């Protein structure tokens, strides 16, 4: 009789141990997820406040009073979601969202640093008076100048962000489309804010230039990272 009861008791003991281990793992993961979400929220709000502070020199006199509130809220929401995706390592079988979000955050951070260093916080006016932008504005107007400005800046930021964000020994299989799309999404509130008071053609041209530059820059960064990895690989 003892021999018959022992296997059942053993099975029950194994089952109880597995259930307890799963429960402990779920509790641990839940606490970690909560911490990461809290961190993502804090970083997102901090990043949004920082980006708005960097643009505080922008001439807001011709903006409606609600503009700063709306753009701050929009930027906060986008950054919170992007940080959550990056920190929680969110991905699907076909979309490695976390790695793409990391590149987009880095690109926005680099753009923020350059924005703070710009001598005129109304970036398009500064660009259109510069040695490179003035001939473009004279030849094709402000829309062409905005398109080229968006193309040039996002090309640099996208390439640098991809080089930094895709570091490490892991083989890179992510294409440029998803990181570039997220980068464009994070740039969009700033483009809309800076384009206010010009025309829809300026806004659309700036957006299209940024989209093309972000894609090209991320693609260049991925290619450069791949070449560096191949050179470092042992024969």
Secondary structure by P-SEA (a helix, b strand, c coil): ccccaaaaaaaaaaaaaaaaaaaaaaaaaaaaaaaaaaaaaaaaaaaaaaaaaaaccccccccccaaaaaaaaaaaaaaaaaaaaaaacccccccaaaaaaaaaaaaaaaaaaaaaaccccaaaaaaaaccccaaaaaaccaaaaaaaaaaaaaaaaaaaaaaaaacccccccccaaaaaaaaaaaaaaaaaaaaccccaaaaaaaaaaaaaaaaaaaaaaaaaaaaaaaaaccc
